[in-house]
Amino acid sequence: MRTLTTLLIGLIFINCTSQSSQSEFTYTCSDDLKPYVFMYLEALEKHGIKFNDQNFIVVFDADIMRTKLVGQARGMHNDKLVYVQINPKLWGVLTHKQKTHLIFHELSHDIFNIEHTELIVLMKPSMTSPSVSLAMDIDREIITLMSYIKVTKHK
């Protein structure tokens, strides 16, 4: 499993295409988003959570700048595509914890079709403010999210 995750991270990192015997998948990630995407993938691995091979795109996108959204899981409910758009203008004003929150939130929507819930801080419909995120124990919130994914979506 560790080898598979390492391979996936490597493919995302170099923005290349991987081929399997049945399908071809594209892995693309904007450079500034990679550390947060890798953190998410490492958390999945640490908690023994697997996900399907699929096209994997996590990018800054100018189209989302026309909205008030910081990020959007465009591939949600499409089990052949992970497509997360991040607003590049708003990304620049987020704290490290808010960036972690955003990527974990959008990838959980997209990969596992997790809906918004008030039960899990990282899956609430609105992002925490900078002052609230400063006090947040992000490691604890990640563990809570991973446990939630295991119970509700992971078989």
Buried (B, 14 or more C-beta within 10 A) or exposed (E): EEEEBEEBBEBBBEEEEBEEEEEEBBBBBBEEBBBBBBBBBBBBBEBEBEBEEBBBBBBBBEEBBEEEEBBBBBBBEBEEBBBBBBBBEBBEEBBEBBBBBBBBBBBBBBBBBBEEEEEBBBBBEEBBEEEEBEEBEBEEBBBBBBEBBBEEBBE
